[in-house]
Amino acid sequence: MNTTVGEIADLVKGRLIRGAREVELTNFAALDQADATCVSFFGNPKYKDQLAATEAGLVLVPDDSVEVPETAALVLVDNPILAFDSIVKAFGIKPPAFEAGIHETAWVAPDVVLETGKVSVLANATVSAGVSIGAGTRIGSGAVIGERVVIGEDCEIGPNVTIREGCILGDRIVLHAGVVIGGDGFGFEFVEGRHQKIDQLGIVRVESDVEIGASTTIDRARFGETVIGEGTKIDNQVQIGHNVIIGKHCVIVAQTGISGSTRIGDYVTLAAQCGIAGHITIADRVTCGGRSGVIASIKEPGGTYFGYPARPLKDDRRESMRIKQLGSLFKRVKKLEEGAES
């Protein structure tokens, strides 16, 4: 990166409200890590102390009333987060460019449907019989695509991804390294003192514009489909059980586990390490805070829930406050008991 304050202001379509356009910048960084050669941004009020102490050469800000050291140039933008993202895209390390073709070490079954000049299959990938791959899709190194899988256009299938037989993926899907789509659901019946496996013969259907983080696993349905709705974003190391149906534009954060046959509405947020019991329903636009344990259906749309068992935020905060008061309450009771005895 070799640019100037003025060039950054032009790039983000912002207004330079302090500083000289010709000052050189060579890097970008967070507020608390930046030095005079860096551009940074203020996108969250919780970082105002870092903003007040930053050594950045240029800061993107949403208004001109914030407290920033005089040494920093300021560029006013509508949304500092998105503006900074455009800088990262312009100067950051970019993924490899798409190059169509099948690597000599990849194995592609003779009956696979794809246009060689419009699909990329990288080293040591396996594409099994009956697969269909849309134009603009890249299959990463070491990926395994099972029989009769359908993959849409402009998808990015990362290294060592496994997509099991029969699964269906829409367009513009991103699967990061190590994702498993369509592994067996965890289904057993206890018969005569032994766990007897129940066959998992359904599929997973992932709708368009979904992104799934590294090492996430989504189980195939016992019958029918496990469904990930359009536009949903799933973080790393998430487990989704068989026959789960997740709605559109949900956000599911790292290490969340969703048990089988649960139904999750549209625009739902599940923060990190949520645990969702099986065979329940979560309504549209519900937010569950980190480490929430949802063991019963949430039928009212739009609420925020915390704790175990998950309950409305107001109830959870009230109960937490009461727990904090228990110590002083015990002391008061003890004094009353001592007074009564005397």
C-alpha positions in Angstrom: 0.0 0.0 0.0 1.4 3.3 -1.1 -1.1 6.2 -1.1 -2.0 9.5 0.4 -4.7 11.1 2.6 -6.2 12.7 -0.4 -6.4 9.5 -2.5 -8.0 7.7 0.4 -10.6 10.5 0.8 -11.4 10.2 -2.9 -11.5 6.4 -2.8 -14.1 6.3 0.0 -16.0 9.3 -1.4 -15.5 11.2 1.9 -14.8 14.8 2.9 -11.4 15.7 4.3 -12.2 17.8 7.3 -8.7 17.9 8.8 -5.2 17.3 7.6 -3.2 17.6 4.4 -4.0 15.7 1.2 -0.4 15.0 0.3 0.5 13.1 3.5 1.6 9.6 2.7 0.0 6.4 4.1 1.4 2.9 3.7 -0.8 0.6 5.8 -4.2 0.2 7.5 -4.9 -1.0 11.1 -7.3 -0.9 14.1 -7.3 2.3 16.2 -5.1 0.8 19.0 -2.6 -0.7 16.6 -2.2 2.1 14.0 0.8 4.4 13.7 1.3 7.6 11.7 1.6 5.6 8.5 -1.9 4.0 8.9 -5.5 4.7 8.0 -8.0 3.5 10.6 -11.7 4.0 11.3 -14.2 4.7 14.1 -17.2 2.6 13.6 -18.4 1.7 17.2 -18.9 4.0 20.2 -17.3 1.3 22.5 -13.9 2.2 21.0 -14.1 6.0 21.7 -11.2 5.6 24.3 -9.1 4.0 21.6 -10.1 6.8 19.2 -9.0 9.5 21.7 -5.5 7.8 22.1 -4.9 6.6 18.5 -1.7 7.4 16.7 -3.2 6.8 13.3 -2.3 9.1 10.4 -5.9 9.2 9.1 -9.2 8.2 10.7 -12.5 7.7 9.0 -15.2 9.2 11.2 -19.1 9.4 11.0 -19.2 13.0 12.3 -16.9 15.9 13.2 -17.7 16.1 16.9 -15.6 13.0 18.0 -12.4 13.5 20.1 -9.4 12.6 18.0 -5.7 13.5 18.5 -4.6 16.6 16.5 -2.0 14.5 14.8 -4.6 12.5 12.8 -6.2 13.6 9.6 -10.0 13.1 9.5 -12.2 12.1 6.6 -16.0 12.3 7.1 -18.0 9.4 5.7 -21.5 8.1 6.1 -20.4 4.6 7.3 -16.8 4.2 8.5 -17.1 0.4 8.5 -18.1 0.1 4.9 -15.6 2.9 3.9 -12.8 1.1 5.6 -13.8 -2.2 3.9 -13.4 -0.5 0.5 -9.8 0.4 1.5 -9.1 -3.2 2.6 -10.5 -4.5 -0.7 -8.3 -2.1 -2.6 -5.1 -2.7 -0.8 -5.4 -5.9 1.1 -4.2 -9.4 0.2 -6.6 -10.7 -2.5 -7.6 -14.3 -3.0 -6.3 -16.0 -6.1 -7.9 -14.9 -9.4 -10.4 -17.2 -10.9 -8.8 -19.4 -13.6 -11.1 -21.8 -15.5 -9.8 -25.4 -16.1 -9.4 -28.7 -14.4 -6.0 -29.4 -12.7 -4.2 -32.5 -13.9 -4.3 -34.1 -10.5 -8.1 -33.6 -10.0 -10.5 -36.5 -10.8 -13.7 -35.6 -12.6 -16.2 -38.3 -13.5 -16.9 -38.6 -17.2 -20.6 -37.7 -16.9 -20.1 -34.6 -14.8 -22.0 -31.6 -16.3 -19.8 -28.5 -16.5 -18.3 -26.1 -19.0 -14.6 -26.6 -18.9 -13.9 -23.0 -19.9 -16.1 -21.6 -17.2 -15.4 -23.8 -14.1 -12.2 -24.2 -12.0 -11.4 -27.6 -10.4 -8.1 -27.3 -8.4 -5.5 -29.9 -7.4 -6.5 -33.2 -5.9 -10.2 -32.4 -6.0 -12.7 -35.2 -6.6 -16.0 -34.6 -8.6 -18.1 -37.8 -8.6 -20.6 -39.2 -11.1 -23.8 -37.3 -11.9 -22.6 -33.9 -10.6 -23.7 -30.6 -12.1 -21.5 -27.5 -11.6 -22.6 -24.0 -12.8 -20.4 -21.5 -14.6 -18.0 -19.4 -12.5 -17.7 -21.9 -9.7 -14.4 -22.9 -8.3 -13.8 -26.3 -6.6 -10.9 -26.0 -4.1 -7.9 -28.3 -3.6 -8.8 -31.6 -2.0 -12.5 -31.0 -2.1 -14.8 -34.0 -2.5 -18.1 -33.6 -4.4 -20.3 -36.6 -4.0 -22.6 -38.3 -6.5 -25.5 -36.4 -8.0 -24.6 -33.1 -6.2 -25.9 -29.9 -7.9 -23.8 -26.7 -7.5 -25.0 -23.4 -8.9 -23.1 -20.6 -10.6 -20.3 -18.4 -9.1 -19.8 -20.6 -6.0 -16.6 -20.8 -4.0 -16.0 -24.3 -2.7 -13.0 -24.0 -0.4 -10.1 -26.5 0.2 -11.0 -29.9 1.7 -14.7 -29.2 1.6 -16.9 -32.3 1.5 -20.4 -32.2 -0.2 -22.1 -35.5 0.2 -24.3 -37.2 -2.4 -27.5 -35.6 -3.6 -27.1 -32.3 -1.9 -28.2 -29.1 -3.8 -26.4 -25.7 -3.7 -27.7 -22.5 -5.2 -25.8 -19.6 -6.7 -23.0 -17.5 -5.2 -22.5 -19.8 -2.2 -19.2 -19.6 -0.3 -18.0 -22.7 1.7 -14.8 -22.1 3.6 -12.2 -24.7 4.3 -13.2 -28.0 5.8 -17.0 -27.5 5.6 -19.0 -30.8 5.5 -22.4 -30.6 3.8 -24.6 -33.7 4.0 -22.9 -35.9 6.5 -25.1 -38.4 8.3 -27.5 -37.0 10.9 -27.0 -38.4 14.4 -29.9 -40.8 14.5 -30.0 -44.0 16.6 -32.8 -46.0 18.3 -32.1 -48.0 21.4 -33.1 -51.6 20.7 -32.5 -54.6 22.9 -29.6 -52.9 24.7 -27.9 -51.5 21.6 -27.9 -48.3 19.7 -29.3 -49.2 16.3 -28.5 -46.7 13.5 -31.4 -45.0 11.7 -30.6 -44.5 8.0 -30.2 -40.8 6.9 -31.4 -40.8 3.3 -32.4 -37.2 2.8 -30.3 -34.3 1.5 -29.1 -30.8 2.4 -30.3 -27.8 0.3 -28.4 -24.6 0.6 -30.1 -21.6 -1.1 -28.3 -18.8 -2.9 -26.0 -16.2 -1.3 -25.2 -18.3 1.7 -21.8 -18.2 3.3 -20.6 -21.0 5.6 -17.5 -20.7 7.8 -14.6 -23.2 8.2 -15.2 -26.6 9.8 -19.0 -26.1 10.0 -21.0 -29.3 9.6 -24.6 -29.5 8.3 -26.2 -32.9 8.5 -28.3 -34.5 5.8 -32.0 -35.1 6.6 -33.2 -38.4 7.8 -35.8 -38.0 5.0 -36.6 -34.9 3.0 -34.3 -31.9 3.3 -32.1 -30.0 5.8 -32.5 -26.4 4.5 -30.3 -23.3 4.8 -32.3 -20.2 3.6 -31.2 -17.6 1.1 -28.6 -15.1 2.3 -27.9 -16.7 5.7 -24.4 -16.3 7.1 -22.9 -19.1 9.2 -19.7 -18.7 11.2 -16.9 -21.3 11.8 -17.4 -24.5 13.8 -21.2 -24.5 13.8 -23.1 -27.8 14.0 -26.6 -28.1 12.3 -28.5 -31.3 12.8 -30.7 -33.3 10.5 -34.0 -31.9 9.1 -33.3 -28.5 10.5 -34.8 -25.7 8.5 -33.2 -22.2 8.7 -34.9 -19.2 7.2 -33.5 -16.4 5.1 -30.8 -13.9 6.1 -30.1 -15.4 9.5 -26.7 -14.9 11.3 -25.4 -17.9 13.2 -22.2 -17.3 15.1 -19.3 -19.7 16.0 -19.7 -22.9 18.0 -23.5 -22.8 18.0 -25.2 -26.1 17.9 -28.7 -26.7 16.5 -30.4 -30.0 17.2 -32.4 -32.0 14.7 -35.8 -31.0 13.3 -35.7 -27.4 14.6 -37.3 -24.7 12.6 -35.7 -21.2 12.6 -37.4 -18.2 11.0 -36.1 -15.4 8.9 -33.6 -12.8 10.1 -32.8 -14.7 13.3 -29.4 -14.1 15.1 -27.8 -16.8 17.2 -24.8 -15.5 18.9 -21.7 -17.5 19.8 -22.1 -20.9 21.5 -25.9 -20.9 21.5 -27.4 -24.3 22.1 -30.7 -25.0 20.4 -32.8 -28.0 21.4 -34.4 -30.3 18.8 -38.0 -30.2 17.5 -38.7 -26.6 18.5 -39.4 -23.4 16.6 -37.8 -19.9 16.7 -39.8 -17.1 15.3 -38.7 -14.4 12.8 -36.2 -11.7 13.8 -35.4 -13.3 17.2 -32.0 -12.6 18.7 -30.4 -15.1 21.1 -27.4 -13.8 23.1 -24.1 -15.7 23.5 -24.3 -19.1 25.3 -28.1 -19.0 25.4 -29.8 -22.3 25.8 -33.1 -22.5 23.9 -35.0 -25.5 25.1 -38.6 -24.4 24.2 -40.1 -22.8 21.2 -40.0 -19.0 20.9 -43.2 -18.1 19.1 -43.2 -14.3 19.5 -41.3 -12.5 16.6 -38.6 -10.0 17.3 -37.5 -10.5 20.9 -34.1 -10.7 22.4 -33.3 -13.7 24.6 -30.5 -14.6 27.0 -29.4 -17.2 29.5 -30.2 -20.8 30.2 -33.0 -21.6 29.8 -33.2 -18.7 27.3 -35.7 -16.0 28.4 -36.5 -12.4 27.4 -33.6 -10.0 28.0 -35.6 -8.0 30.6 -36.3 -11.2 32.6 -32.8 -12.4 32.4 -31.3 -9.1 33.6 -33.9 -8.9 36.5 -33.0 -12.5 37.6 -29.2 -11.7 37.4 -29.7 -8.7 39.6 -31.6 -10.7 42.2 -28.8 -13.3 42.3 -26.3 -10.5 43.0 -28.5 -9.3 45.9 -28.6 -12.8 47.5 -25.4 -12.2 49.5 -26.7 -9.1 51.3 -30.1 -10.7 51.7 -28.6 -13.7 53.5 -26.7 -11.3 55.8 -29.9 -9.4 56.6 -31.8 -12.6 57.4 -29.0 -13.8 59.6 -29.1 -10.6 61.6 -32.8 -10.9 62.0 -32.5 -14.5 63.2 -29.8 -13.4 65.7 -32.0 -10.6 67.0 -34.9 -13.0 67.4 -32.8 -15.5 69.4 -31.6 -12.8 71.8 
